[in-house]
Amino acid sequence: YMPARGLPLTYVDARGSCGGLLDALADASPQSDTILIHASASELVRLFGQRARAHGLRPLVFTNDMAEGLTDAYAAVKILSQRGGWMSYDLLVCATPDSTQAEAVSQRLARCADDFLGVAQRSAQMLDPREASVTDPSARFMELAAALLHSALPLTLGDSAFDNLMSPGAALPARVASALN
């Protein structure tokens, strides 16, 4: 885990893309098979831009069971679709199992995204924030995680990564093509 705190903007190019950060992350961690990116919708668009459409990346939108969460999730879907070209997404709703609003939030977001943006919600799952961290994830959650990893962006290591590998004590990467999502 590494909090980026504005790091993507240091890699912005003349077209507004921060895709150079993805290369830098792959170079910085050549032993990693997957690098998970958690960012706002606008940052995801700047990071992945054209790569998202070319590789079929799947964004995952988070929300809660409150009205403000629904508004924020809809805004994220709108940014992802209009600026990034993502026309589908998966949804995680953070809510307790006894929440009366969680299912309604999921259905309303799916309906609004389809009706007003032409965007499809592939799947929606509830995530209990009070669940113990040692609890095994559900089979549906594992299927979602596998699908997201399957659509991850393959990214080959740059020259600087290989320079680092030649330094004393360096280890070889787990595989040559790291995946970013």
N, C-alpha and C positions, 0 to 999 in steps of 0.2 A: 504494500500500500504506500502510495506517495501522493500527498495532497498537491495538486498542481498550482492552485491559487494564482491564476493569471499567466501561467507558463505558456498556454497555447498562443496567446497574443504575441509572445516574443518570437514566434515562428511564422507570423503572418506574412504573406507575400503580396505582391501588387494586385492580385485578383481577390484578396480577402481570404484565401485558403490558409489553414494552419496545418496542412498535411505533412509538412516537414517535421512536425512534432512526432508523428507516428513513426517515421524513419528513425528519429533520435531515440525514441523509446525502445524500438527493436534493437538498435545498436547498443543501448545502455544495458539491456538485459538479454544477451544472446542465448542464455540457458533456458529462458522461459518459452513454454509452448504457447501460452495465451496471455495476453495483457487485456484486462478488463478496464474499459473507460467509463467512468461515471461523470456525466457533465450535463449542463443545461442543453435544451434543444438547439439553441443558436450556436453553442460551442460545438455540438456534434455535427451540425451542418458545416461549420468552418473546418473542422477536423477531417471529415470524411468526404464532403463535397461530391465530386464526380465518382469517386471510388464506391460510394454507397450504391449508386445506380448500376455501375459496372459489375459489382460483385454480389448484388442481391442481399446486402446487409439488412438485418432485422433490428429495428430499434425496440427497446423495452421501456415503456412509460410507467412511472410510479405515481400513485395517488393515494388518498385516504378516503374515508367515507363521509367527508364533510363537503358542503357546497363550495367552499374555497378550493378544495382539492380538485373537484370536478372542473372548475373554471381554469385552474392552472394546467390540468391535464389536457383540456381542450386546446388551450393556447399552445402547449408543446406540440400537440398533434398538428395544429395549423402551421406552425413554423417548420416542423419536419416535412410536411407535405409541400408547402408552397415554396420554401427556400431550398429544401434538400431533395425533393422529388421522391420521398418515401411515401408510398401509397398504401402501406399497411404497417401495423405495429402490434405488439403484444402488450398486455396490461397486467400490472401487479397492483392490487388494492390492499393497502395496509389497514386492516380492521380486525377487531375481535370477532370470534365466531358467532357471538350473539348480536352482532350489528344488524340493525334493520335496514340500514341505508346502503351497505356495501354492494349488494347485487343491483340495486337501483342505480347507483353511480356507474357501475360497469355497463349496464344496459343503456343508460342515457348517453354516456360518452360514445358508445358504439353507434347509436342511432344518430346523434348529432354529427359525428365524424363522417358517417355515410351520407346523410342527407345534405349537409352543407359543404363538405369538402371532397366527397367521393372517395374517402379513405376507409379501408376495411380494418376492423379489429380482429386479428387472427384468433387470439385466445385471451381469456381473462382469468386470473387466479387470485384467490384471497390469501393474504399472508398475515398471520397472527403475530403482532408485535410482542405479545406476552409469552409466546412459546419459548421454551428453553432452547438455548443454542445447541445443546447436545441431542435434541430430538431429530430423528431422521426425517429428511424431506419427503413429501408425498410423491407418489409415482408420477402424478401429473406435473409436479414441479420439476422432477428429474427429466421428464420428456421435454418440457419447455427449455430447460438448460441445455440439453443435448441438441435440440434444434437450433438454439442460438449459437452454440459453439460450432455446429456444422456450417452455419452461414458466416462464420468469422472471416475477416479479411486476411488472406495470406499475404505476408510481407517478408521479403527476403532481407537478409542483413546487408547493411551498407559496408563500405570500405573501412570506416572507423571501427566497426565491430571486429573485423578481422585483424586490424592493427592491435586491438586490445587482446585478442587471443594469442598473439605472438609474445606478449609480455610474460616475464617469469611468473610461474604459479597460476597462470590462467587455465581455465577448464574449457573443454570443447562444449559447444551448445548441444542441447538435447536433440535438436533437429535444426536443419538449415533454415527452413521457412517458418518463422514465428507467425502466429495468428493474432490479429487484433480485432476486438469487437467493442 
